[in-house]
Amino acid sequence: MNSICFHDVQAFIFTELKRSSMTIYKRILFGNLWRWWFFTLLSVFLMADEVSLQETVVGFIGGSAVLPCSSKEPPLTNQGIDVRWRNKYKLNVYDIMEGKGSVEEQNPQYNNRAETFPEEYKTGNFSLKLNNLQHTDAGKYLCYIISEESEDWIVELLIKEHPERQLPDEGTKPRPEMLVMIISILCIGILFS
């Protein structure tokens, strides 16, 4: 009888040790896995932030849209400013060279439609305004800020038809005759109850 109890106790202890070991192992594994995912995702987000920033802008046919692009560290003078705006096909949309706008190598489809804000260069704002928007303007635009620490911006331009004046939905407003009928039914119900 003592040998059976001893074996039962021994089996019980072995089972408990195995269970507690697995619990500790699972805690360590889960904790390490959690930390690994956290640091991996953190580093990906930090690298993505440094490589390029992405924005989405919505414009309407015939209207204008401002595509944002700004430097984290504004330049001290206009002399060191070089910025290149390119479309999804790498065509020249607009250049800022030595702090001055340049359309010398601009693609003809952007002639007299692209402009920047020279008074904003010193604050690090190199945003581009596209006028008279067309369907063909839709897509990604790249802003390359060339300096000691180069920066890239990706701006997605979505083009929509010009919004028409929308009338309120007639189905959501109660009609006066329906309102009178509902009130009448409620009053009759109250009187005869």
Disulfide bonds with the S-S distance in Angstrom:
Cys69-Cys143 1.90
